[in-house]
Amino acid sequence: MLLGVGSGCTQKHHQPTVPTPTPSQTPAIALHHPTATLAPTTTQDRIATVVALSPPKLQGAYPSPDGKWRVEVIIHDCVKVDDTTVNAYEQLKLIEVARASEKIVDSQFQNCGGLGAYGLVGLFWSPNSRYFYYTNAREGVPDGCGHWERPVVRLDVVNREIKNLGGGPISPDRTKLATWQGQELVIWDINRGEISRAPAISPTANTGPIAWSPDGTALVYLQTKGDCYPLGRTYLVHFDLDKHKQVLLFSSENPSFGAVIWDAPGQLRLFDENNKEWRYEFLTRQLTPPP
């Protein structure tokens, strides 16, 4: 995967086959890799050239709930900076409204014309206005196959700390996040920060999609032996937040599952490698095949 300067995008697999919103279609951009041989001064010169030649566009403005802060994402679109190179540049600015002061807290320098996940966009504020959540992978997907979630990045407006939380879904009541950090499942309170952490039930299998219970008190997740199809053996795990306890519900190799949805009490919807929908009942612990 190719990364942008200032990005935090570290996961590397494609989204599983499951009904999800389709991202907007825009020209693909490959992000500049931080280990490239280009000298930092040359990179800064290229950034300055992009800023000079490409007028700034406001991608989005995000006021905090208490009105004291505003975050703006500014885009300088792709421009030719020399005979062979086309670049773009994006900034995430934190603005203190009362003082009309602003600070660039994150940015991406992008190489145009390739593949990859790129781009800054705001997601939401914490209700207490301390944290702003955004992603540095607004468009596209990284190369490879398997499960991938857009990373969630958190800005702390008190100390300007930027923290990559990993990828994963927000709870139905929008008070918590569940993300993967390597082989660890991490639960975040939107207002307070990390509240729980547990190792994946299989230390060697790939981490997969997470699904919250409708009431937000528990979740399930999948792990698979394979990165790509065929996925091999699948593990379905239940995690109880109050008890901080996880239980393996079942493992299965035929069928293998790549996606899970928990949208009704006591019942899960699972999707196999052929995108056929199965049902799992918590009460009977039965997996029902499609009709």
N, C-alpha and C positions, 0 to 999 in steps of 0.2 A: 504494500500500500504506500501511496505517496502522501506526505504530510506537508502542511503549510507552516511557515514561521509563526510561532505563537499559537498554533493549534494544539489540541490535546487528544486528537483522535487516535486511539490505540487499538481498537478492535479491528478484525480483519475479514469477516465473513458476510455473505449475503443474507438477506432477510428470508425466513422460511416461508413456505407457501401457505398463507393464511389470509383471509379477507382483511385488508388494511387499506387506509387511504393511500392513493397514488400520489407521489410527490410531483410537483410541477416540472415540466420538461423544459430544460434550458441547456444551452451548449455546455458540454462537459469541460471541466478544468482540472488538470492535475496539479496538485499542490507541490511547492518547492520542498525538496527533501532537506532536512537540516544537516545531513552529512555530506551534501554536495561539496565539490571542491572550490566553489565560488567563494572568494574572499569576502568577509563581512562588509568591508568598505565598498566593494563593488555592488553587493546586494543593496546597501543603503543608497548608492547612486541610482540604481534601477528603481527603487521605491520612489525616490525623489522625482525621477523622470515620469513615472506613471502618475504621480500626484499633479505634476505640472501639466501633463498633456491630457489627462482624463478628468473632466469636471466631476466633483463629488455628487453622488446621488444618495438621498436618504432612503435606506432600505426600510427602516422602521424606528419609531420613537415609543419608549415604554416608560410612562410615569409610574412612580412608586405609589402604593396605596395611601401613604401619608402626605404625598405631594411634595416631599422634600428633595426627591431625586428624580432624575430622568436618565435613561440609557438610550443612546442613539447608535444605530449601525449605519456606517457610511461606506459606500462602495465607489471605488474608482475602477471603471470597467477596463477591459482588455485594450491595450494599446501596444503598438510596435515600438520597442525601445532600442533595437538595433536591427541589423540586416536579417537576423535569424530568430530573434526572441520576441515573444509577445507576452506581456505580463499584466496582472491586475493586482489590486491591493484593497484590503478591507480593514476597517477600524471599528472597534467597539468603544464608545466614549461614555464615561460616567460624568454627569452634570449635576452639581449642587445648585438647585434652583434659586435659592435666596441670594447666593453670592454670584450667580451666573458664571461660576468657574467650572472648567471641564478638564478631564484627564483621560488620555487614551490608556485603557486598561488591558486591551487585547487587540491583536491584529493578525492578518494573514497576508503573506506575499505569495502570489499564485502564478504558476506557469500555465498559460492558456493553450487549449488544443489537445489535451490528453484525457485520461480517465481518472476517476477517484472521487472521494467524498470531500466536499469543500464548502466554505461559506458560513458566515456568522448570521445568526438570527435569534431573537429573543423568544423565550418560552413563557415564563411567568415570574412574578415577584412572590416572595413569601408574604403572608398577610401582615407580619410585623415590620415589613419594609427593610429588613436587614440584608436579605439575600436576593440576588437577581439570578435567575436560572436561564441558561441559553445553550445552544449547541454550536459547535464549530464544524458541523457537517450538514449544512442546510440542503445541499443538492448532491445528487449522485450516490453511488455506493462504492466501497473499495473493491479491488480485484479479489478474486477467490470465490469460495462457495461455503455454504453452511449458514448458521444463524449469525445475524448482525443487528445491533441496535444503534441508533444514532446516539453518540455520547452526550451526556448531560454535564454541563460545566456550571459551577456556582461561583458567583462573585459576592464577596463579603464587603459591603460598603463601609464598614467600620474600619477595617485594616487593609482593604484593597486586595485581600488574598484571593487568588484564583485557584479553584480546586476541581479537578476532573473526577466526577462521581462515578463514572462508568455508564453503561447503557442499560436502560430498563424502564418499566412503566410506572406511572403515577397511580396512586390508589384511587378508587371510585370517589371518595370524599375529598380528594386533592389535598390531603394532609401529609402524605408519606410517599416516598419513592423506594422502589426495590431495584437494585442494580447489581451487576456482576463486576467485581474487581479481581481479575485473574480467576482463581478457583474459589473465591469467597463470595457468598451472597451477603449484601450489605443493605440494611434498611435505614432510611434517612427520614427524620422529621423535617418537614419543609421549613419550619420556624427555628428549630433548635440544632439540627445537625444529626450525626450518626446516633442511632439508638440500639442497633443490634447488628451482629455479624456472625456468620456461621460458614464453615467449609462446605463445599459441594459434597454431596453424599458419596460420589465416586471421584476420587482424586485424579483419575486418569482419563475419564470421559470428558467430552466437550460440553461446555455449558450451553444451555439453550434458552428458549423463551420462558418468560415468567408471566403468570396470570394471577391477579388479585381476586380474592373472594368478593362477592357483591357487597358485603358489609365491611370490608377492609381489615378484618381481624386475622386473616390468614392468606396464604398464597400457595400456589403449586409451581413447580418448574420441571423442565425436561432436561435430561442429559443424553447425549448420543455418543456411541463409540467412534463413529465416522464423522469427518468434517463434511464430506460430500455424499451424495447419493451413490450407492446404498448406505444408509446411516448406520446399519448394524444394530446392536442391542441398544434399546431405549430404556431410560429410567424415568419414572414419574414419581416426584417427591412432593409431600405436603409439609408445609412449614407453618407452625402455630406461633404467632407473634407474642401472645401473652405468656405462653409457657416456654418460649424460646426452644422449641423442640421440633425436629423434623423426622418424618417417617416415610420410608419407601412404600409407595402404594402398590407398584408392580414394576417388573422389568419385562421387556418383550423384544424379541428379534424379528418375529414374523407375525404381525406387522411391526414395522418401525414407525415412530411418530415424529413429526417435525414441527407441530404447532399444537397449542392448547388454548382453549377459551373457557373461562369460568363466569358464566352470565346468569346462572340460576342456582339457588341454594341446593346443596347436596348433589349437584350433577356437573360433570365436565364434558366439554366437546373436544375431541381429539381428532387430528387430521393426519392420515398416514402418508406414505411416500407417493401414493397415487392421488392425493388430495381427497380421499374418501373420508367421510365423517363418521366417527365412532362416538359412543357415549360411555361414560364411566359413572357408576352410582356409588356414592360414599357409603350408604347404608348397607348395601348388599356386597360391596367391593367387586361388582361385576362389570366387565367390559363387554359392551354390546356392539356387534358388528353392524355395518350399514345394511339396510333392507335390500 
